[in-house]
Amino acid sequence: MHKIRLFLIAALFLSGGLILSSCSSSPSDEEMAQLNRLQDQVRSLENDVRKLQGDKANLEKQVAEKNGKLQQCQADQEAVKKGMGK
Amino acid sequence: MRQTHRKFGWIVCLFLTALMIAVSPTGAQEKMSKDEWQVQMTSAKARITDLEKQQAGLKGDVTGLQGQSDKLDADIRACEDALYAMLGVSRADIEAFDKELSSMENRVAELQRMSDAELMTHKDEIIRIDSRLKEMAKSKIAMIPRYGDRVNSLQAKVDALMKSLQKEKTYTVGTWSRDRDCLWNIAKKKDIYANAWMWPKIWQGNRDKIKDPDVIKPNWVLKIPEGNELSKDEKSAARRYYHKKASAPSGAGE
């Protein structure tokens, strides 16, 4: 009987401690909202960066193509000049 | 009494164990600790700083590239205008030339997939394409290498088609005893001219082999010239032959 009583007291202390420790270290709702806002901002920025990376890659491709086209046109001009000189 | 106490003790134990599980960190996994919150806040702020930096850099790159692209457009246009002015042609002329060439390229690609027999039915069209392509090759626009090269490459394909058209039909002479082959009978065959009176065409088309139209030898490969009527020369050769035959003594030349 005495042993049971001791066990009950120990268990009560233990569970009480656990409840207290878990309640006191949690962030408040306002803090959680703040974290959520930051995480939303991260996601939005990640999307923007991905889009900009895509735009940049497209433009790089376009610029390379246009450079090729310009060089081709300049070569054509030279060839025509030579051809007309004949 | 003692047993009732023990039972009560076990029930309380079970209740407390359940309560411990419920409030323990594993039982409330979604609940975040203040420390974890702090770590996540710091990490999110650092990530935002990093992403904003990347974003600014990328925006600068995109703006720079857009400017480069616009400048290239203007440079290309100026270069093309100068080129066309050199040749005395307009942009519209170039576009029309390009359109016509593309359409011919597509048509030639279709013709290339046809069999020789099918090609024969498109002979006029191929000749027309060949002639138009030769005109285009002489055009000033063909002086621009990118068009000149396309015209030349297409001409090579059309030449191959023309060659297929010109593949001469031939006939290998059999024996008289088995095939009854003579110029008259050969010309009469359905897959030759289906007209015996066309025999002088075979004779005149094979003058290197046939000296006397009454004499052809087995295994000779005779060219079968194209056409469905006799030319002036062929008619005149036939007349000479009949005249000679009529004036020769009976039995001669057989």
Interface residues (C-beta under 8 A of the other chain):
Chain A: M1 I4 F7 L8 A11 L12 L14 S15 L18 I19 S22 S25 S26 P27 E31 M32 Q34 L35 L38 Q39 Q41 V42 L45 E46 D48 V49 L52 Q53 D55 K56 L59 E60 Q62 V63 K66 N67 K69 L70 Q72 C73 Q74 A75 D76 Q77 A79 V80 K81 G83 M84
Chain B: R2 H5 R6 G9 V12 C13 L16 T17 L19 M20 V23 S24 P25 A28 K31 M32 S33 K34 D35 W37 Q40 M41 A44 K45 R47 I48 L51 E52 Q54 Q55 L58 K59 D61 V62 L65 Q66 Q68 S69 L72 D73 D75 I76 C79 E80 A82 L83 M86 L87 M143 I144 P145 R146
